[in-house]
């Protein structure tokens, strides 16, 4: 084990604020195919979510009112998706950690912000068959997907606390449900 691992700590009462608004908006309908009695039309939608994690110590004798380490503060995800009337869908997406956040409770060392671009496409048949392709981190962005929280990065010995996120990746699949 490297670094100054703090293990499990009972944290005294603290100020917390968390918010998770989400919004799905249908931007366009009937772009190439109009809705008819026997089939739906196509549509373009924007699905987004934002999470605010605002967690602080509350006058702690060691950490004062510092942020609780290891929790991304501003997280945003969005997907623009075209859905055709015959089961085809495709669109870009983004996953963002919008600001740096502390990796130690002393708030002396931080994980950086990042944005990951992706693309999804697939086909859903109304008889239960589906196939998909999911492309993630298309720009091959280097980022920390998770961290091991430490007490103070300035006093830690050889702290190895960052866990790298996946690079560019492509996933595909087929499913059949009945």
MOWOTA-V857709 format. One line per field, one symbol per residue. ss: DSSP state (~ for helix, > for strand, _ for the rest). phi: phi as a letter, one per 40 degrees, with the letter a starting at -180 (. if undefined). Layout:
ss->???
phi->???
This chain:
ss->____>________>>>>>>__>>>>>>>>______>__>___>>>>>>>>>>>>>>>__>___>__>______>>>>>>>>>>____>>>>>>>>>>___>>_>_____>>__>>>>>>>>>>>____>>>>>>>>_______>>>>__>___________>>>____>>>>>>>>__
phi->.bgbccfcbcccdacbababcbabbccbbgcbbccbccacccabbbbbabbbbbbbcbfcccbfbccccgbdcbbbbaabbcbccbhcaaicaabbbcacacbbccfbbbcccabbbaabaaabccchcaaabbbbfccfccaccabbcbcaccbccfcbbcbccccdabbaabbbba
